[in-house]
Amino acid sequence: MPVIADETADETGAGDSGPAAATPGGRSSGGDGADPRSAFPDWRFAPNIGGHPDIYEIENRALDPGGHVLAAMRSLAPWDGRALVDLGCGTGFWLPGYARDASSVIGIEPDPALRRAAARRIHGLPGVQVRPGSAEHLPLADRSVDVVHARFAYFLAPGADAGLAEVLRVLTPGGSLVVVDNDHHWGQFAEILAAASSAPPSSISSAIDAWWRDRGATRRAVRSEWRFETRADLEAVLRIEFPAAVADAWLARNPAAIGLTYGYVLFCVVA
Ligand SMILES: C[S@@+](CC[C@H](N)C(=O)[O-])C[C@H]1O[C@@H](n2cnc3c(N)ncnc32)[C@H](O)[C@@H]1O
């Protein structure tokens, strides 16, 4: 789940140039009365989910069918009976599942269109809310949350110390942040990541690992897979995640694939 899709392929995708460029059809309205670009200057539009929420839904359904990622997240920071925040919750795919065990769940999302989709998803579910916010601007009291999850959180990465400090502000003493990231070394997904990147995997992952290590994080690698129902679903998802030439080359080399092996890396920081 990288954010390196072909930015020229879709007029709704504003790429990593930031939310100022992400203003197609109504996106400039933040809802909730605020312009999200000024309210959340650290918001970076996600062209995969932001430009293609329906295809990203297919991606989330195909992700980790054995539940290994969730199991690792639980073992790092159990959330049964605890107050949980999903930071950068997108369309809220994971919120109902978290709500089965947590005492309360808050999805935080700066993108107003995604936030509306998340709010629709959790409508009527007790103990679950969706609120506008970003890593650097959390609408939460000091020491009010036990567990913060951030899945594919390119906004919590080397250089994002202000966001990390804000997350630590809202965590209770002993509370945990768990970040789900991509493994740049293991699995077929890592091969595609490498093909799409100008930097070698070792330099990317060593910078990420060092940043988290310096902030006291525990690192946990999880080997899993994407498993789709159809080849068409795999093709659609690869084409929102990678430049067309990279996706098409991998698909041509793997003509029978309806899934791929996928390595994840989790980082956990305890407040
Ligand atoms: C790759 S998507 C993942 C969405 C969701 N976590 C999931 O796994 O379904 C990244 C999400 O982070 C959000 N985002 C971007 N910048 C952010 C920031 N500074 N703080 C919090 N979320 C941010 C995007 O709008 C998007 O919803």
The ligand as a MOL file (V3000), in Angstrom:
LIG
                    3D

  0  0  0     0  0            999 V3000
M  V30 BEGIN CTAB
M  V30 COUNTS 27 29 0 0 0
M  V30 BEGIN ATOM
M  V30 1 C -2.6120 4.7610 2.4530 0
M  V30 2 S -4.0430 5.4670 3.2020 0 CHG=1
M  V30 3 C -4.4770 4.2460 4.4180 0
M  V30 4 C -5.8970 4.3960 4.9330 0
M  V30 5 C -6.2780 3.4500 6.0700 0
M  V30 6 N -5.3150 3.5400 7.1660 0
M  V30 7 C -6.3980 2.0370 5.6040 0
M  V30 8 O -5.4620 1.2390 5.8350 0
M  V30 9 O -7.4490 1.6680 5.0160 0 CHG=-1
M  V30 10 C -3.3440 6.7860 4.1740 0
M  V30 11 C -4.3840 7.6340 4.8810 0
M  V30 12 O -3.7030 8.6370 5.6350 0
M  V30 13 C -4.4090 9.8720 5.5040 0
M  V30 14 N -3.4790 10.9680 5.8070 0
M  V30 15 C -2.7240 11.7040 4.9640 0
M  V30 16 N -1.9960 12.6070 5.6380 0
M  V30 17 C -2.2770 12.4340 6.9600 0
M  V30 18 C -1.8330 13.0460 8.1670 0
M  V30 19 N -0.9380 14.0150 8.1570 0
M  V30 20 N -2.3560 12.6160 9.3300 0
M  V30 21 C -3.2560 11.6040 9.3650 0
M  V30 22 N -3.7080 10.9750 8.2510 0
M  V30 23 C -3.2240 11.3810 7.0640 0
M  V30 24 C -4.8900 9.8400 4.0670 0
M  V30 25 O -5.9240 10.7770 3.8440 0
M  V30 26 C -5.3290 8.3800 3.9570 0
M  V30 27 O -6.6350 8.1870 4.4030 0
M  V30 END ATOM
M  V30 BEGIN BOND
M  V30 1 1 1 2
M  V30 2 1 2 3
M  V30 3 1 2 10
M  V30 4 1 3 4
M  V30 5 1 4 5
M  V30 6 1 5 6
M  V30 7 1 5 7
M  V30 8 2 7 8
M  V30 9 1 7 9
M  V30 10 1 10 11
M  V30 11 1 11 12
M  V30 12 1 11 26
M  V30 13 1 12 13
M  V30 14 1 13 14
M  V30 15 1 13 24
M  V30 16 1 14 15
M  V30 17 1 14 23
M  V30 18 2 15 16
M  V30 19 1 16 17
M  V30 20 1 17 18
M  V30 21 2 17 23
M  V30 22 1 18 19
M  V30 23 2 18 20
M  V30 24 1 20 21
M  V30 25 2 21 22
M  V30 26 1 22 23
M  V30 27 1 24 25
M  V30 28 1 24 26
M  V30 29 1 26 27
M  V30 END BOND
M  V30 END CTAB
M  END
